[in-house]
Amino acid sequence: MTENNSEFLKTKLNELKDAIGLKTLNQEIIEMALEKTPTGGNTKPFIWTWSKNQLLIHQDLKFATHYLNRNQHTSWIALGCMIKSVEIAANDQGWEIQTKLTTDVGAEISFFQSRQIDSKKEKLAKLLSRTTYRGLFEPSSEPKILPTEQPGIQAHVSCANSIISDFKNFMVSADTYLWIQKKAALSFFNEVRFFDHRISLRGIRSEDLGVGLIDQLILYVFSFVPWLLSLIIHIPILNFNFKNASRRNMKNAHYLLVTAQSLDSNSLVRAGQEAMRQWINLEEQGYKVQPCSLASITLVDAATNCLPLDTHQKFRDLFRFIGPDILRRQFNLDPAAQPIWLLRVGRSLKN
Ligand SMILES: Cc1cc2nc3c(=O)[nH]c(=O)nc-3n(C[C@H](O)[C@H](O)[C@H](O)COP(=O)(O)O)c2cc1C
C-alpha cells in the first residue's frame, strides 16, 4: 500500500469513528503540550510512555538532582504543570483526564471521552506559544485571575501599585541567595547555556535571562569564579548592579501567589496545576509571566525543614519567618494558607 493510500484510509477511518462517536485521542498533540510545559531550570526531567489510552509520566532523577530542587518540591510543582497541560490538550479534543500520582514524582493519566468539547481553542494555542518572560514590564491594569478549581488551593493577586516596601526588600534578599550560597551559584551556572541559540536543549539560554549582552558577559566570567561572586555580593558598591537588576524587574510587576492548606506532594502538584491554569489565562489576557521560586519554593523548603545544611542562618530566618510574614501581609493571607509558588506578571516592554 502506498503512503498516500494509507493516509487516505486513516482519514476515512477517523471520519467513520467521529460519525459513530468513537474518537481517537491525538497523542501527538498531548506530547506537544508536554514538551512546551515549563520545568525548573528547563531541566526537562520527565519521561513519558503510552499504554493504550493511558499516559505514564515519571521523573528521571539524573535530570532532577539540583541544589534548588530540595526534596523534589520543584519537581512536584512542575509535575502539576505537566498534568494541567495534558488536561488542556485533552479537553481541546473532547477528552477528560483522571490522574493518579505515583511516589517517584510521576503520574498515571487515563483519558475518557467527554460529551463537551472545550470550545476555547485559544487555550491550547496559548499553551503551545507560552514562554517564561524575564524582561522588564510596562505599566498595565490589574490582571483578572480565575476562581480556583482545586479544593484547598487559592490564588491571590497583588497589583503593581499595592506592593509594599517590605515585599520589595524581601524579593531583593531572596535573589541574593543565588549568589551568596556557593552551591546555588554553581547550580545556576550549570543550567545556563552562554551564547548558545539552540532552543530545544535542556538548560536556559543566556539570552533568555532577561539581561543585556554586557550582563551576560559579566555572568559568563563569573561562571569560572563563582566564589568571587559570593564575596562581592556582600560589598555595597559592587553588588549595586545585581540589587538594581532585582529592583528593575519589580517595576510595574503584579504578583500572583498560589497557596495551599498543606505542603505535602499532593498539594504541591495541585498548586502547580492551578498556577499553570492561571498562567495560560494570563497569557490569554496578553500578560507575560515569570516564576519567582527563590522567594516562594524556598519557603516550602524552610517550612518542611528541607533547606540544605549549608544554608546560612540569615537565609534560614528569611525563608522560615520573615518571608512568610511579609507574604501574609502583602497578599492578605488567612492563617491556614501556606505560600507555595509566586509568579511575576505584567505586560512585556518588547511588544
Ligand atoms: C517549578 C518551576 C520553577 C521555576 N522557577 C523559575 C524561576 O525561579 N525563575 C525563572 O526565571 N523561571 C523559572 N521557571 C521557568 C523555567 O525556567 C522555564 O520554564 C524553562 O527555562 C523553559 O523555558 P520556557 O518556559 O520559556 O519554555 C520555573 C519553572 C517551573 C516549572
The ligand as a MOL file (V3000), in Angstrom:
LIG
                    3D

  0  0  0     0  0            999 V3000
M  V30 BEGIN CTAB
M  V30 COUNTS 31 33 0 0 0
M  V30 BEGIN ATOM
M  V30 1 C 8.5560 24.6430 39.2890 0
M  V30 2 C 9.2110 25.6750 38.3890 0
M  V30 3 C 10.0280 26.6590 38.9220 0
M  V30 4 C 10.5630 27.6420 38.0990 0
M  V30 5 N 11.2830 28.6560 38.6630 0
M  V30 6 C 11.7390 29.6770 37.9000 0
M  V30 7 C 12.3820 30.8120 38.4890 0
M  V30 8 O 12.5340 30.9100 39.6970 0
M  V30 9 N 12.7980 31.8030 37.6710 0
M  V30 10 C 12.6230 31.7430 36.3160 0
M  V30 11 O 13.0160 32.6790 35.6330 0
M  V30 12 N 11.9970 30.6820 35.7250 0
M  V30 13 C 11.5520 29.6640 36.4880 0
M  V30 14 N 10.8850 28.6040 35.9100 0
M  V30 15 C 10.6730 28.5970 34.4610 0
M  V30 16 C 11.6770 27.7140 33.7510 0
M  V30 17 O 12.9910 28.2030 33.9260 0
M  V30 18 C 11.3080 27.6920 32.2750 0
M  V30 19 O 10.0740 27.0530 32.1480 0
M  V30 20 C 12.3080 26.9530 31.4130 0
M  V30 21 O 13.5010 27.6790 31.3700 0
M  V30 22 C 11.7840 26.7700 29.9700 0
M  V30 23 O 11.5250 27.9970 29.3840 0
M  V30 24 P 10.0660 28.3900 28.8290 0
M  V30 25 O 9.1270 28.4260 29.9990 0
M  V30 26 O 10.2520 29.7380 28.1880 0
M  V30 27 O 9.6520 27.3430 27.8390 0
M  V30 28 C 10.3210 27.6060 36.7020 0
M  V30 29 C 9.5120 26.5960 36.1730 0
M  V30 30 C 8.9570 25.6420 36.9990 0
M  V30 31 C 8.0440 24.5990 36.4190 0
M  V30 END ATOM
M  V30 BEGIN BOND
M  V30 1 1 1 2
M  V30 2 1 2 3
M  V30 3 2 2 30
M  V30 4 2 3 4
M  V30 5 1 4 5
M  V30 6 1 4 28
M  V30 7 2 5 6
M  V30 8 1 6 7
M  V30 9 1 6 13
M  V30 10 2 7 8
M  V30 11 1 7 9
M  V30 12 1 9 10
M  V30 13 2 10 11
M  V30 14 1 10 12
M  V30 15 2 12 13
M  V30 16 1 13 14
M  V30 17 1 14 15
M  V30 18 1 14 28
M  V30 19 1 15 16
M  V30 20 1 16 17
M  V30 21 1 16 18
M  V30 22 1 18 19
M  V30 23 1 18 20
M  V30 24 1 20 21
M  V30 25 1 20 22
M  V30 26 1 22 23
M  V30 27 1 23 24
M  V30 28 2 24 25
M  V30 29 1 24 26
M  V30 30 1 24 27
M  V30 31 2 28 29
M  V30 32 1 29 30
M  V30 33 1 30 31
M  V30 END BOND
M  V30 END CTAB
M  END
